[in-house]
Amino acid sequence: MQLALYNPQPRAAIALLPDCLSVANQREDTSVKVLQRIIPPALLAACLVALSSSAAAQSTIFNIPSTDVQAPGKVYLEADFITHFASYANGGYQTYAPRVVVGLPGNTEVGVNVVHTRADSPQPIAVQPNFKWKFYANEKRGLAAATGVLLSVPLTRRSDGRTTGLVYVLGSKSFAAKHGPRLTFGGYQLVGRFDEGTDKTGVLAGFEQPLNKTFSFVTDWFSGNNAFGYVTPGMGITLSPKNNIFAGYSFGNQGRGNNALGVYYGHTF
């Protein structure tokens, strides 16, 4: 998943949402424009990955980043589709976000997302470079910690867009069992110029529960009133050790009808 400053962020790159939704695609509640999303980051993001313990490293959960990084030399490609079911006149939109993440030495990875949103008013196409460093790992105790950053830079309609960023730090605890879960918790800081009332700091949390070798239940949450502020439950399917597909439904922290469906397909080379 991906974590990104647009819509709920963006998988393997916070993807982190991953991109990932927009904080204000609800005309019935607000006139703020669609924001180009992370990590999940973010998303923040962050923020988008394999959803079972037998698959490749998962750089994001749904929208928030995970503590995983891609192995050195590994390349992860992902195609993300996010939509709000409404007419354009009533705040509906579709977001298309191809993503790539490359594993580097030193427990690090770099990636880039390209985000295009179709809505009632034209939206900037954004490029989102991102970086993550896994600075601590204790496999015996199931502990890990990571930090990262994601930038969002408008390529088109620059007068309508803003260059913004997300910085985060987080830790995780994996429980030893045949299908043991993993818990993730951390914090984030938004950097840049945002609309009045936007929360620039917050917490992020995630829960991953493998059900078997193929299926997993996953959910994550970005706190705050901003483009990352969503809770997203969903399911993942590991098609093979190198291929996965999953879907989740994001519910905004604020705003009636502030929700969207996301479908993501990823492949590791």
N, C-alpha and C positions, 0 to 999 in steps of 0.2 A: 504494500500500500504506500501511498505516498503522503508525505506530509508536505503541505505547501500552503502559501498564502493565497488561496483562492477559494476552493470549495472543499468539503470534508474529504485530511490531506493526504494525495498522494500518499506506495507500499515500500519498496526497498530503498527509497531515497529521502524519506520525509522531505520522508516521504515523508513520514515522516510524515499527509494526506495530503493528505492525505493528506498529500494530498495525499487527498483528498479531494466543501459547501460554502455558501456565502452567508454573511451575517444579516443580510437584509434583502433577500429576494422575495420578500413578502410585501407587496404593495398595499395590502389591506392593513399593514401595521407600521410601515416605515417607507420613506422615500430614498433611503440610502442606496447607492448603486451596488451591484454585485461586486464583491471583492474577489480578486484573484488569489486563491488559497496558497501548506506545508504539509507531518510529523507528522498530523499529524500529526508529525510530525511529526508535527508536529508536531507535525504537526505538531510554527511552534514545534506543529505541526505539527506534525507531524506531524498531517503525513501522510510505492507501496509494494514473492515471499512465500514461503512455505508455512503451512499452518499446523504441521504436526512435528513431533520431535524427530522423526525419521527423515525429514526433508532438509533442504538447504537452509542456510542462515536467513533469518527473517529480520530485515532491517527496520521494518515498522510493524505495528500490530494492525490496526485499521488506519487511524489517523495519527496517533502518537508514535514517536520512534521507539524502537526496542533497544536493548543493550547489545544486540547482535551486530556484527559487521560481516560483509562478504569476505571470503578467503582470498588471499593474494592471487591475482591473476584471473579470478572469476568475474564474469560479466553477467549482470542481471538486467533483462529487458521486461518492461511491463506496459500493458495498454489498459488505461482506466477510462471508465464511462460513468458519469454521475448525472442524475437528472432529478428535477422537481416536477411532479406530475400536476401541471397546470398550464393554461395557455400563456403565451408570452405576455399578453396584456395583463394577466393576473399574477405575474411573477415567476412563471415557469422558465426553465432553462435546461440546457444540456452542456456538460463540460467534457471535453476530450483531452486526455493528458498522457501522451507517451512518456516513458521514463527509462533511464539507463543508470546503473550503478556499477562501479568497478572497485573490486577489492585491492588494497595496497598493503605493502609490508607495514609492520608496526601496529597491527590491529586497527587499521584505518580504512576508510572507504570514501570515495567521491562520487557524486552523481549529478545529474541534471534532469529537470522536468521541463516540458514545454506544454503550456496550458492555454487552451482555446475554449471560450464559453460563448454559446449562442443564446441570446436573450433578446428582449424587446428593444433594448438600446444596445448599440455596438459596444463590445468590451475589448480591452487591450489583450493582445496575445502576449503572454508573459513567459520568460525563461527563468528557471529557478535552480541555480547551482547550489550544491549542498555538500557538507563535509561532516564526518563523524569519526570520533576516536574512542575506542573501548580501552579505558585506562586502567581497569581493574577486572580480574577474573579469578575466581576460586571455584573450580569445578567440583571439588570435594564437598564444599558447603553449598553449592548451587547459587553462588553470589556473583554478581557482575555489576559494573557501573560504566557509564559512557557519557560523553558530552558532544555537542555538535552545533552547527549553525546552518541556516538556510536563508538565502537571499531571493527576493522576487523582483525582477526588473522588467518593466513593460517594454516590448519591442515595437509595438504599434500603438497609435493613439496615445502617445506619451503625455499629452496634455491632460488626458483623462485618468492616467495611472500614476502610481507612486512607487518608488524604490523603497522596499521595506525589508526587514529581516527578523529572524527568530533565532534565539540562542536558548539552549536547554541543557540540563544535566539531570540524569536519572539513574536509578538502581533497580535491580531485579533479584528475585528469589525464586529458584526452581525447586520443586519438591520431588524427592526421589521416590518414584513409584512407576508401575508399568505405564500408567497414563497420568503421571503427576502433573499438576497445573504449574503455571508460572505467574507470579505477581510482579507488576512494575509500578513504580511511583517516582515522581520527580517534579521539577518546576521549570518554568519558562519565562522569558522576557522578550517582548516585542521591541524592535528598534525601528525608528523612522517616524514619519508624520501620519497620524491617523485621525479619523473623524472624532469630534467631541463625544465623550461618553464611552469610547473604546477602552476596555481593560487591557493594560499592557503587561501585566504580570499574572501568573496563575499557577495552578498545579495540574499535573497530568497523571492519569492512572490507567492501568490495563490489567486484564485477566485473560489468560489463555488456558483452555481445557481440552486437550486431545481426548476424543471419544474412542478412537481406534486408530489404525494406521492410515486411514483415509480421511476421516471427518474430524473436524475440530469446532468447538464453540469458542468464539472470541468476542470480547467487548473492550472498548476503551473510552476515555473521557478526557476532554480538555475543559477546564473550568473557565469562567469569564464570559463577558459579552464582547465577542470579536469574531473574526472569520473562522477561528478554530473552535469556538465554543459549542461543542456537540458531544453527545453520548451516542456511541454506535455499537449495537449488538449485531452479530451476524454469524455465518457459517463459512468454513473453508473446506475445500476438497483438494487433496493432494493426488493429482492424476498420475504422477510419476516422481522420482527423486528430483527431476529437473523442471517439472511443469505443475502449476497449481492454478486454481480458479476459486474465487470466493465472492460473496456478496454480503452487504450489510445495509442497514437502514439507519440514517443519522437523524437524531432529534435535537434541535437547537435548544440551548440553555434559555434563550429568550425568544419571544415572538410566536404568535399563533400560526400554525401551519408552516413553521420554519423547519423543514425536513427534506430529505432527499434519499434516493436509492443509489447505491454505488455497486458496480460490478467490475471486477479486476481479473486480468489474466496475466500470469508471469511465467518467464522461461529463464533458466540459468544455463549459461554456456561454460 
